[in-house]
């Protein structure tokens, strides 16, 4: 075993362990949320995951962006096949170890990878242009300034470098094989769709030593970029590449218009409607040190774990904000920003707990310090953001829980809604008419 094999093995082990450590932190952050049971109807959940997460069914509602995304997505999935060979070659010191045993199928698979990589390269340039030249409105919102914009570009730069490494590796190896100098067995063209043209037209004429250097640069560059990409994911919105699958699987199966009543409130209402109920009946005391359950949510720890997973899955694509009627009319609300704020806040709390213990408190909260009252009251609860999200995220659940806290814990409500609530209480309807007068219009 040579020094290059040892370096390779250390790279694979180190990169994998560092990624696992960061994923463990994210899972711990998600668990800061309250429990919620999303294990029902497993068949329906699996079907939805295959259709939405794997099949990208909601992406193609916007055909151009959807197809470009699918190019990159398919290239990412299929390229992992070649990655398996690179890892085996790196550990054993072999070169294209599967080529002889797989024969024509090997040529087909590498050719497919090259075609998809070429399509991914086209998509990469298109996305860079959409973000930086075309200035599409949803990419220029205030929440996209600074790191979010840079993050979106970094991953595209990495994609470009990765694809160029693949073509450099295969193209130089093609030229070496044509010259009878490749480490792979046999002579003549590999027959790979793209690299056979590159080998004959781009790398032909270079001296053998240069070709060997270029092939190794492409090979090492490929694996280094793969692990750089892998370990960048936990710090990036592109974590959705992995998180989209569990996020869609555990998404809410209820109809979007169905709101969830709080169990404690439902219990109180049922007691009020029960003439035999004793409101003064003794109830079990809370365990020592445990506080009564809050109404709604003030901080991320008041949300359930699925809300936090939603935040980590957010792609920051802005489709939710693009269709939000409140945002369209110039109001401060941006559903995308809501999810970004939840993620930033849970990261802050999670890091504080890891450094200072489970009793960590920084005196801040999601509501007020990250999300303002103006934002959440601008929401019309129309569910457009939920409908549009390609990975089944629900900003509305979070907005409703923040409202509940304001109304039920702090008695804060916009003056415009006070009259409506009073009418509902007195007249069982939002209008200022007696229930007995509701049908008078038909007599006129």
GIZI-V499152 format. One record per helix or strand. SS is the DSSP state (A for helix, B for strand). FROM is the first residue (numbers start at 1). TO is the last residue. Records with the same first field share a line. If there is no record, write none. Layout:
SS = FROM-TO + FROM-TO
//
This chain:
A = 3-30 + 42-54 + 59-61 + 63-92 + 99-102 + 104-132 + 137-139 + 142-144 + 147-178 + 195-201 + 208-235 + 237-249 + 263-273 + 300-302 + 305-313 + 319-323 + 325-328 + 335-356 + 366-369 + 373-377 + 384-388 + 395-408 + 415-427 + 435-437 + 440-443
B = 34-34 + 304-304 + 371-371
//
